[in-house]
Each structure stands twice: as structure tokens, then as C-alpha cells.
Amino acid sequence: MYVSEWENGRRPISDRYAAILRNLLGVTDAELRGVREKPVLQVADGYDDLLSRIDSASTVSASMVKTFNDQTELLRTMDRERGAAALVDQMTGHLSALEDALNFAVLPAARRPVALALAGASTLAAWQAIDSGAVERAWRHYELAKRAARDAEAPMYLAHAMGEQAYVLCDAGRPALAVDLVRDAQRTLGQSGSPRLRAWLHAAEAELCAHAGMDDDSKRALDAAMDTIPPGPEDRDPDMLSIFLNGSHLARWRGNVLALLGEHEAVTSLYDALDVMDPTFVRARAGLHADLAQAHLARAEYDDANTQLRQARLLASRTGSVRQRRRVDLLSERL
């Protein structure tokens, strides 16, 4: 009865139920209530208040920046294990605190560490928004991440934000434009970035090219990623903490791209990746089962595809991933 009255405007959503619904649906308070969010202007109450904020921002210590980064890391861990929907309030508050610290930091020495922390947190928030189906919020977070990366003079963070933002364009039905953006990210990074990030950008290009029907370009980008990835089991990039990529992860990504291209060898690559995948990457595991379903469909192996889709749907539901559930639904239509 309450849901019906909320939908028809006969009953306002109380703060108590709003808190429950935000975590359930993975939306902000403004999105839940149908209010378009406007930029919040920090209005100082006179010069004394303004100077107080500036003085406070100028004394942001290394330990406080570390606290910000530790909070981002905690949210990243919770996201990959539990999904993004239940984290929307925490993520919104985290970004607000970082933006507030940056808005009143005056000199570069004070701004750069906070801007770098904001760039990393905004990129995470954007990917969570994509996963929750809030594409406009995702786009705005990526724009914030890019501004913060430029402020921090951090081309690696800028290139990564651009590369992930390309997925918004692809999901919106503009894969060719997405390819242009990820290639621009590669030019922005040049050869100054870490090999792991360069491999990530090549793999992203391969996937986006596959969606754009650019098969030869996709395979060339895959080869470039395989040639660039550092050897060994280490998957965390010390200079770009949001990047998890090693040979095993890349094998899974390669299988995903080959499945998109309709290549029969995709199945072998994907099952190999499933055997060695970190079980804490629950949402990524849902994507891997969806990849396997797509690969089996390309081989007309419908029973196997159905088995993989059931696993993908179960894991996508566990993490509340709107993006993965949408993909499962599209693949199910082909059975």
C-alpha cells in the first residue's frame, strides 16, 4: 500500500523509509524523491567563517589524507564483495567531505593530496553508480574525477577516469564514441603511466572495439594488452590502487572480448579464468558467468548457457547489480 501511495504521490516518503529505500535501490536521496540535484555552493557566513574554512583546509595533514584514502579502500572492498547499492549514503558523504576539503584549500601543496584522494574516490563512486543503473550520476562523478585529477596533476588518474567513462557511452549505445574516448585516454597517459594501467587501457579498448564491431582493432588491442601486462601473480597497481590486473585477470578479460566477437576459443579462456578467480570479487564473478553464457550461446550450447546464466543472475542479485542483471536479461532473450 505504501509503495502504491509513494508512486502515485499520495504519501511522501518519510526519512525513515527513504534511508531503507536508498540502500535497497542504490540511489541518492534526490534521485529517490525525484528532485534534480543542484551543485551545492559553499556560502561562507562572512569573512571570518571563510578564513576559518581556508585555515582548516590548509592544515589538512598527511594523516587525514590517509584516512580519506583508507575510507575509499574500505568502500572499494565492500563494493566488490557486497555490491554498490548498500553504499550510496556512505559514498555520498565521503565525496562531500573530500570536496569540502578541496574547495577551501588554496595553495597547490595543500590541494594536490586532497585532489588525488578525490579523484580516486570519485572514480569508484562513478563505477558504483554505473552498477546501480544511475548513469547520469556516474557521468557527473567521472567529470568530478577528471577535474580532481587535473588539479592533482595526475595523468594516470585522469586517463583511468576517461577509460572508465567510456563504458557509460558504450552502455548508452555509442560504442564508437567510447572507443575514441579510451584512445584519447591512452594519448593522455602516453608512456609515463604504469605498464599495468597501460595494459588496462588496451584491454578496455579491445572490449569497446568489440562492441563497436571493430573486430580487427579489438584483436590488436588484446595483443597489446597481453604484451604490456607485467609478469607474475601481483594484481594491484601500487601507483593506481583502483587497478586490479594480472595475467589471470587479463585472461578472463580476453575471454570476455572473444565471446563478444563470437570466437569459439572464448569458452576455454573463460573456464580457465573461473578456476583461478578471487572469490571476493563477487560482482566480477557474476560478469564472468555472463561471459560464459555468451560464449556458449555463440556455440549454440544452450543448456550450458542457461546454467551459466542462472549463476550470473544469482550473483548479480546478491550484489544488487542492475548492470549485470540487465545483461543477464538480454542474454536470456537469446535462449
KEZA-154066 format. One record per residue (C-alpha): x, y, z. Coordinates in Angstrom, 1 decimal, decimal comma, always signed. Layout:
<xx = X | yy = Y | zz = Z>
...
//
This chain:
<xx = +0,0 | yy = +0,0 | zz = +0,0>
<xx = +2,8 | yy = +2,4 | zz = +0,9>
<xx = +4,6 | yy = +1,7 | zz = -2,4>
<xx = +1,4 | yy = +2,4 | zz = -4,4>
<xx = +0,9 | yy = +5,7 | zz = -2,5>
<xx = +4,5 | yy = +6,8 | zz = -2,9>
<xx = +4,4 | yy = +6,1 | zz = -6,7>
<xx = +1,1 | yy = +8,0 | zz = -7,1>
<xx = +2,2 | yy = +10,9 | zz = -4,9>
<xx = -0,5 | yy = +10,4 | zz = -2,3>
<xx = +2,1 | yy = +9,9 | zz = +0,5>
<xx = +5,5 | yy = +11,5 | zz = +0,9>
<xx = +8,4 | yy = +9,2 | zz = +1,6>
<xx = +9,4 | yy = +9,6 | zz = +5,2>
<xx = +13,1 | yy = +9,9 | zz = +6,2>
<xx = +12,9 | yy = +6,5 | zz = +7,9>
<xx = +11,7 | yy = +4,7 | zz = +4,7>
<xx = +14,0 | yy = +6,9 | zz = +2,5>
<xx = +17,1 | yy = +5,5 | zz = +4,3>
<xx = +15,9 | yy = +1,9 | zz = +3,7>
<xx = +15,0 | yy = +2,5 | zz = +0,0>
<xx = +18,3 | yy = +4,3 | zz = -0,8>
<xx = +20,3 | yy = +1,3 | zz = +0,3>
<xx = +17,9 | yy = -1,1 | zz = -1,4>
<xx = +17,8 | yy = +0,6 | zz = -4,7>
<xx = +21,3 | yy = +2,2 | zz = -4,7>
<xx = +20,1 | yy = +5,7 | zz = -5,3>
<xx = +20,7 | yy = +9,1 | zz = -3,8>
<xx = +18,0 | yy = +10,9 | zz = -1,8>
<xx = +17,4 | yy = +13,4 | zz = -4,6>
<xx = +17,0 | yy = +10,5 | zz = -7,1>
<xx = +14,6 | yy = +8,7 | zz = -4,8>
<xx = +12,4 | yy = +11,7 | zz = -4,3>
<xx = +12,6 | yy = +12,8 | zz = -8,0>
<xx = +14,4 | yy = +16,0 | zz = -7,2>
<xx = +17,2 | yy = +17,1 | zz = -9,6>
<xx = +20,3 | yy = +17,7 | zz = -7,7>
<xx = +21,9 | yy = +21,1 | zz = -8,0>
<xx = +25,5 | yy = +22,0 | zz = -7,3>
<xx = +25,9 | yy = +22,9 | zz = -3,6>
<xx = +27,6 | yy = +26,3 | zz = -3,2>
<xx = +29,7 | yy = +26,7 | zz = -0,2>
<xx = +28,5 | yy = +30,0 | zz = +1,2>
<xx = +30,7 | yy = +31,4 | zz = +3,9>
<xx = +29,0 | yy = +33,3 | zz = +6,6>
<xx = +31,2 | yy = +36,4 | zz = +6,4>
<xx = +34,9 | yy = +36,7 | zz = +6,1>
<xx = +35,6 | yy = +35,1 | zz = +9,5>
<xx = +33,8 | yy = +31,9 | zz = +8,5>
<xx = +35,5 | yy = +31,9 | zz = +5,1>
<xx = +39,0 | yy = +32,3 | zz = +6,6>
<xx = +38,3 | yy = +29,7 | zz = +9,2>
<xx = +37,4 | yy = +27,2 | zz = +6,4>
<xx = +40,5 | yy = +28,2 | zz = +4,5>
<xx = +42,8 | yy = +27,8 | zz = +7,6>
<xx = +41,2 | yy = +24,5 | zz = +8,3>
<xx = +41,8 | yy = +23,2 | zz = +4,8>
<xx = +45,4 | yy = +24,4 | zz = +4,7>
<xx = +46,2 | yy = +22,3 | zz = +7,8>
<xx = +44,8 | yy = +19,0 | zz = +6,3>
<xx = +47,5 | yy = +16,7 | zz = +7,4>
<xx = +49,0 | yy = +13,7 | zz = +5,7>
<xx = +47,3 | yy = +11,5 | zz = +8,3>
<xx = +43,9 | yy = +13,0 | zz = +7,4>
<xx = +44,5 | yy = +12,3 | zz = +3,7>
<xx = +45,5 | yy = +8,8 | zz = +4,6>
<xx = +42,2 | yy = +8,5 | zz = +6,5>
<xx = +40,3 | yy = +9,6 | zz = +3,4>
<xx = +42,2 | yy = +7,0 | zz = +1,3>
<xx = +41,6 | yy = +4,3 | zz = +3,8>
<xx = +37,9 | yy = +5,1 | zz = +3,7>
<xx = +37,9 | yy = +4,8 | zz = -0,1>
<xx = +39,7 | yy = +1,5 | zz = +0,2>
<xx = +37,1 | yy = +0,2 | zz = +2,7>
<xx = +34,3 | yy = +1,2 | zz = +0,4>
<xx = +36,1 | yy = -0,4 | zz = -2,6>
<xx = +36,4 | yy = -3,7 | zz = -0,7>
<xx = +32,7 | yy = -3,6 | zz = +0,4>
<xx = +31,7 | yy = -2,8 | zz = -3,1>
<xx = +33,3 | yy = -5,8 | zz = -4,8>
<xx = +32,0 | yy = -8,2 | zz = -2,1>
<xx = +28,5 | yy = -6,8 | zz = -1,4>
<xx = +27,8 | yy = -4,5 | zz = -4,4>
<xx = +27,2 | yy = -0,8 | zz = -4,6>
<xx = +23,5 | yy = -0,4 | zz = -3,7>
<xx = +24,0 | yy = -0,5 | zz = +0,1>
<xx = +26,9 | yy = +2,0 | zz = +0,0>
<xx = +25,2 | yy = +5,0 | zz = -1,6>
<xx = +24,8 | yy = +7,0 | zz = +1,6>
<xx = +28,4 | yy = +6,3 | zz = +2,7>
<xx = +29,8 | yy = +7,2 | zz = -0,7>
<xx = +27,8 | yy = +10,4 | zz = -0,9>
<xx = +29,1 | yy = +11,5 | zz = +2,5>
<xx = +32,7 | yy = +10,6 | zz = +1,7>
<xx = +32,7 | yy = +12,6 | zz = -1,6>
<xx = +31,1 | yy = +15,5 | zz = +0,2>
<xx = +33,8 | yy = +15,6 | zz = +2,8>
<xx = +36,6 | yy = +15,4 | zz = +0,2>
<xx = +35,0 | yy = +18,1 | zz = -2,0>
<xx = +34,7 | yy = +20,4 | zz = +1,1>
<xx = +38,3 | yy = +19,9 | zz = +2,0>
<xx = +39,4 | yy = +20,7 | zz = -1,6>
<xx = +37,1 | yy = +23,7 | zz = -2,1>
<xx = +38,8 | yy = +25,7 | zz = +0,6>
<xx = +42,4 | yy = +24,5 | zz = +0,1>
<xx = +44,3 | yy = +27,4 | zz = -1,5>
<xx = +47,9 | yy = +26,5 | zz = -2,3>
<xx = +48,9 | yy = +23,6 | zz = -4,5>
<xx = +50,8 | yy = +21,8 | zz = -1,7>
<xx = +47,5 | yy = +21,6 | zz = +0,2>
<xx = +45,3 | yy = +20,9 | zz = -2,8>
<xx = +47,2 | yy = +18,1 | zz = -4,6>
<xx = +47,0 | yy = +15,3 | zz = -2,0>
<xx = +43,2 | yy = +16,0 | zz = -1,4>
<xx = +42,6 | yy = +16,3 | zz = -5,1>
<xx = +44,3 | yy = +12,9 | zz = -5,7>
<xx = +42,2 | yy = +11,3 | zz = -3,0>
<xx = +39,0 | yy = +12,9 | zz = -4,5>
<xx = +40,0 | yy = +11,6 | zz = -8,0>
<xx = +40,2 | yy = +8,0 | zz = -6,7>
<xx = +37,1 | yy = +8,2 | zz = -4,7>
<xx = +35,0 | yy = +9,8 | zz = -7,5>
<xx = +36,0 | yy = +7,1 | zz = -10,0>
<xx = +34,9 | yy = +4,4 | zz = -7,5>
<xx = +31,7 | yy = +6,3 | zz = -6,9>
<xx = +31,1 | yy = +6,6 | zz = -10,7>
<xx = +31,6 | yy = +2,9 | zz = -11,2>
<xx = +29,2 | yy = +2,1 | zz = -8,4>
<xx = +26,7 | yy = +4,4 | zz = -10,0>
<xx = +27,0 | yy = +2,6 | zz = -13,3>
<xx = +26,5 | yy = -0,7 | zz = -11,5>
<xx = +23,3 | yy = +0,7 | zz = -9,9>
<xx = +22,0 | yy = +2,0 | zz = -13,2>
<xx = +22,4 | yy = +5,7 | zz = -12,3>
<xx = +24,1 | yy = +6,7 | zz = -15,5>
<xx = +23,8 | yy = +10,5 | zz = -15,1>
<xx = +25,2 | yy = +10,3 | zz = -11,6>
<xx = +28,1 | yy = +8,2 | zz = -13,0>
<xx = +28,8 | yy = +10,7 | zz = -15,7>
<xx = +28,9 | yy = +13,6 | zz = -13,2>
<xx = +31,2 | yy = +11,6 | zz = -10,9>
<xx = +33,6 | yy = +10,9 | zz = -13,8>
<xx = +33,7 | yy = +14,6 | zz = -14,6>
<xx = +34,5 | yy = +15,4 | zz = -11,0>
<xx = +37,2 | yy = +12,7 | zz = -11,0>
<xx = +38,8 | yy = +14,2 | zz = -14,2>
<xx = +38,7 | yy = +17,8 | zz = -12,7>
<xx = +40,3 | yy = +16,5 | zz = -9,5>
<xx = +43,0 | yy = +14,5 | zz = -11,4>
<xx = +43,9 | yy = +17,6 | zz = -13,4>
<xx = +44,1 | yy = +19,6 | zz = -10,2>
<xx = +46,4 | yy = +17,0 | zz = -8,7>
<xx = +48,5 | yy = +16,9 | zz = -11,9>
<xx = +48,0 | yy = +13,1 | zz = -12,0>
<xx = +47,7 | yy = +11,9 | zz = -15,6>
<xx = +47,3 | yy = +8,3 | zz = -14,5>
<xx = +44,2 | yy = +9,1 | zz = -12,6>
<xx = +42,9 | yy = +11,3 | zz = -15,4>
<xx = +43,4 | yy = +8,5 | zz = -18,0>
<xx = +41,8 | yy = +5,9 | zz = -15,8>
<xx = +38,7 | yy = +8,1 | zz = -15,3>
<xx = +38,4 | yy = +8,7 | zz = -19,0>
<xx = +38,8 | yy = +5,0 | zz = -19,7>
<xx = +36,0 | yy = +4,0 | zz = -17,3>
<xx = +33,8 | yy = +6,9 | zz = -18,5>
<xx = +33,9 | yy = +5,4 | zz = -22,0>
<xx = +31,8 | yy = +2,5 | zz = -20,6>
<xx = +29,0 | yy = +4,9 | zz = -19,9>
<xx = +29,0 | yy = +5,9 | zz = -23,6>
<xx = +29,1 | yy = +2,2 | zz = -24,7>
<xx = +26,2 | yy = +1,2 | zz = -22,4>
<xx = +24,3 | yy = +4,2 | zz = -23,7>
<xx = +24,6 | yy = +2,9 | zz = -27,3>
<xx = +27,6 | yy = +4,9 | zz = -28,5>
<xx = +30,4 | yy = +2,3 | zz = -28,6>
<xx = +32,4 | yy = +4,1 | zz = -31,4>
<xx = +32,5 | yy = +7,3 | zz = -29,4>
<xx = +33,6 | yy = +5,2 | zz = -26,4>
<xx = +36,5 | yy = +3,8 | zz = -28,5>
<xx = +37,5 | yy = +7,4 | zz = -29,3>
<xx = +37,4 | yy = +8,4 | zz = -25,6>
<xx = +39,5 | yy = +5,4 | zz = -24,4>
<xx = +42,1 | yy = +6,1 | zz = -27,2>
<xx = +42,2 | yy = +9,7 | zz = -26,0>
<xx = +42,9 | yy = +8,4 | zz = -22,5>
<xx = +45,8 | yy = +6,4 | zz = -23,9>
<xx = +47,2 | yy = +9,6 | zz = -25,6>
<xx = +46,7 | yy = +11,5 | zz = -22,3>
<xx = +48,7 | yy = +8,9 | zz = -20,4>
<xx = +51,4 | yy = +8,4 | zz = -23,1>
<xx = +54,3 | yy = +6,2 | zz = -21,9>
<xx = +54,5 | yy = +7,9 | zz = -18,5>
<xx = +52,0 | yy = +5,6 | zz = -16,8>
<xx = +52,5 | yy = +2,2 | zz = -15,2>
<xx = +52,5 | yy = -0,8 | zz = -17,5>
<xx = +49,6 | yy = -2,3 | zz = -15,6>
<xx = +47,4 | yy = +0,8 | zz = -16,3>
<xx = +48,5 | yy = +0,8 | zz = -20,0>
<xx = +47,5 | yy = -2,9 | zz = -20,2>
<xx = +44,2 | yy = -2,0 | zz = -18,6>
<xx = +43,5 | yy = +0,7 | zz = -21,2>
<xx = +44,4 | yy = -1,6 | zz = -24,1>
<xx = +42,0 | yy = -4,3 | zz = -22,7>
<xx = +39,3 | yy = -1,7 | zz = -22,3>
<xx = +39,9 | yy = -0,6 | zz = -25,9>
<xx = +39,6 | yy = -4,2 | zz = -27,1>
<xx = +36,3 | yy = -4,7 | zz = -25,3>
<xx = +34,8 | yy = -1,4 | zz = -26,6>
<xx = +36,0 | yy = -2,1 | zz = -30,1>
<xx = +34,3 | yy = -5,5 | zz = -30,0>
<xx = +31,0 | yy = -3,7 | zz = -29,0>
<xx = +31,6 | yy = -1,3 | zz = -31,9>
<xx = +32,0 | yy = -4,1 | zz = -34,5>
<xx = +35,7 | yy = -3,3 | zz = -35,0>
<xx = +36,9 | yy = -6,9 | zz = -34,8>
<xx = +40,5 | yy = -6,4 | zz = -36,1>
<xx = +41,1 | yy = -3,4 | zz = -33,9>
<xx = +39,8 | yy = -5,4 | zz = -31,0>
<xx = +42,2 | yy = -8,2 | zz = -31,5>
<xx = +45,2 | yy = -5,8 | zz = -32,0>
<xx = +44,3 | yy = -4,1 | zz = -28,7>
<xx = +44,1 | yy = -7,5 | zz = -27,0>
<xx = +47,6 | yy = -8,4 | zz = -28,2>
<xx = +48,9 | yy = -5,0 | zz = -27,0>
<xx = +47,4 | yy = -5,7 | zz = -23,5>
<xx = +49,0 | yy = -9,2 | zz = -23,3>
<xx = +52,3 | yy = -7,7 | zz = -24,4>
<xx = +52,1 | yy = -4,9 | zz = -21,8>
<xx = +50,9 | yy = -6,7 | zz = -18,6>
<xx = +53,7 | yy = -7,2 | zz = -16,1>
<xx = +54,5 | yy = -10,9 | zz = -15,4>
<xx = +53,7 | yy = -12,5 | zz = -12,0>
<xx = +50,7 | yy = -13,0 | zz = -9,8>
<xx = +50,7 | yy = -9,5 | zz = -8,3>
<xx = +47,5 | yy = -7,7 | zz = -9,4>
<xx = +47,4 | yy = -4,4 | zz = -7,5>
<xx = +49,0 | yy = -1,4 | zz = -9,2>
<xx = +50,9 | yy = +0,5 | zz = -6,4>
<xx = +50,5 | yy = +3,8 | zz = -8,3>
<xx = +46,9 | yy = +3,3 | zz = -9,2>
<xx = +45,1 | yy = +1,4 | zz = -6,4>
<xx = +41,8 | yy = +1,1 | zz = -8,3>
<xx = +43,5 | yy = -1,2 | zz = -10,9>
<xx = +43,4 | yy = -4,9 | zz = -10,2>
<xx = +45,0 | yy = -6,7 | zz = -13,2>
<xx = +47,4 | yy = -9,5 | zz = -13,8>
<xx = +47,8 | yy = -12,3 | zz = -16,3>
<xx = +44,9 | yy = -14,3 | zz = -14,8>
<xx = +42,5 | yy = -11,3 | zz = -14,8>
<xx = +43,5 | yy = -10,4 | zz = -18,3>
<xx = +42,8 | yy = -14,0 | zz = -19,4>
<xx = +39,2 | yy = -13,5 | zz = -18,2>
<xx = +39,0 | yy = -10,1 | zz = -19,9>
<xx = +40,4 | yy = -11,7 | zz = -23,1>
<xx = +37,7 | yy = -14,4 | zz = -22,9>
<xx = +35,0 | yy = -11,7 | zz = -22,5>
<xx = +36,2 | yy = -10,0 | zz = -25,6>
<xx = +36,5 | yy = -13,2 | zz = -27,6>
<xx = +32,9 | yy = -14,0 | zz = -26,5>
<xx = +31,7 | yy = -10,7 | zz = -27,8>
<xx = +33,5 | yy = -11,4 | zz = -31,1>
<xx = +31,8 | yy = -14,8 | zz = -31,3>
<xx = +35,1 | yy = -16,7 | zz = -31,2>
<xx = +34,8 | yy = -20,3 | zz = -30,1>
<xx = +38,0 | yy = -20,4 | zz = -28,1>
<xx = +36,4 | yy = -17,9 | zz = -25,6>
<xx = +35,0 | yy = -20,8 | zz = -23,6>
<xx = +38,3 | yy = -22,3 | zz = -22,7>
<xx = +39,8 | yy = -19,0 | zz = -21,7>
<xx = +36,8 | yy = -18,2 | zz = -19,5>
<xx = +36,7 | yy = -21,5 | zz = -17,7>
<xx = +40,5 | yy = -21,2 | zz = -17,0>
<xx = +39,8 | yy = -17,7 | zz = -15,6>
<xx = +36,9 | yy = -19,0 | zz = -13,4>
<xx = +39,2 | yy = -21,6 | zz = -11,8>
<xx = +41,7 | yy = -19,0 | zz = -10,5>
<xx = +39,4 | yy = -16,1 | zz = -9,8>
<xx = +39,5 | yy = -14,5 | zz = -6,4>
<xx = +36,2 | yy = -15,4 | zz = -4,7>
<xx = +35,9 | yy = -12,0 | zz = -3,1>
<xx = +35,2 | yy = -10,4 | zz = -6,5>
<xx = +31,6 | yy = -11,4 | zz = -6,3>
<xx = +30,2 | yy = -8,9 | zz = -8,9>
<xx = +33,1 | yy = -9,6 | zz = -11,3>
<xx = +32,3 | yy = -13,4 | zz = -10,9>
<xx = +28,7 | yy = -12,6 | zz = -12,0>
<xx = +30,2 | yy = -11,0 | zz = -15,1>
<xx = +32,4 | yy = -14,0 | zz = -15,8>
<xx = +29,4 | yy = -16,3 | zz = -15,7>
<xx = +27,6 | yy = -14,0 | zz = -18,1>
<xx = +30,6 | yy = -14,1 | zz = -20,3>
<xx = +30,5 | yy = -17,9 | zz = -20,3>
<xx = +26,8 | yy = -17,8 | zz = -21,2>
<xx = +27,5 | yy = -15,5 | zz = -24,1>
<xx = +30,4 | yy = -17,8 | zz = -25,3>
<xx = +28,2 | yy = -20,9 | zz = -25,1>
<xx = +25,4 | yy = -19,1 | zz = -27,0>
<xx = +27,9 | yy = -18,4 | zz = -29,8>
<xx = +28,5 | yy = -22,1 | zz = -30,0>
<xx = +24,7 | yy = -22,9 | zz = -29,8>
<xx = +25,3 | yy = -24,7 | zz = -26,5>
<xx = +22,0 | yy = -23,6 | zz = -24,9>
<xx = +21,9 | yy = -25,9 | zz = -21,9>
<xx = +25,4 | yy = -24,8 | zz = -20,8>
<xx = +24,4 | yy = -21,1 | zz = -21,5>
<xx = +21,3 | yy = -21,5 | zz = -19,3>
<xx = +23,4 | yy = -23,0 | zz = -16,4>
<xx = +25,8 | yy = -20,0 | zz = -16,5>
<xx = +23,0 | yy = -17,5 | zz = -16,7>
<xx = +21,5 | yy = -18,9 | zz = -13,5>
<xx = +24,8 | yy = -18,5 | zz = -11,7>
<xx = +25,2 | yy = -15,0 | zz = -13,1>
<xx = +21,7 | yy = -14,0 | zz = -12,1>
<xx = +22,2 | yy = -15,3 | zz = -8,5>
<xx = +25,4 | yy = -13,4 | zz = -8,0>
<xx = +24,1 | yy = -10,2 | zz = -9,6>
<xx = +21,1 | yy = -10,3 | zz = -7,3>
<xx = +23,4 | yy = -10,9 | zz = -4,3>
<xx = +25,3 | yy = -7,7 | zz = -5,1>
<xx = +22,3 | yy = -5,7 | zz = -6,4>
<xx = +24,0 | yy = -5,1 | zz = -9,7>
<xx = +21,5 | yy = -3,5 | zz = -12,1>
<xx = +24,0 | yy = -3,5 | zz = -14,9>
<xx = +24,7 | yy = -7,2 | zz = -14,6>
<xx = +21,0 | yy = -8,1 | zz = -14,2>
<xx = +20,3 | yy = -6,1 | zz = -17,4>
<xx = +23,0 | yy = -8,1 | zz = -19,2>
<xx = +21,6 | yy = -11,4 | zz = -18,0>
<xx = +18,1 | yy = -10,4 | zz = -19,1>
<xx = +19,4 | yy = -9,6 | zz = -22,6>
<xx = +21,3 | yy = -12,9 | zz = -22,9>
<xx = +18,3 | yy = -14,8 | zz = -21,6>
<xx = +16,2 | yy = -13,5 | zz = -24,5>
<xx = +18,5 | yy = -15,3 | zz = -26,9>
<xx = +17,9 | yy = -18,8 | zz = -25,3>
//
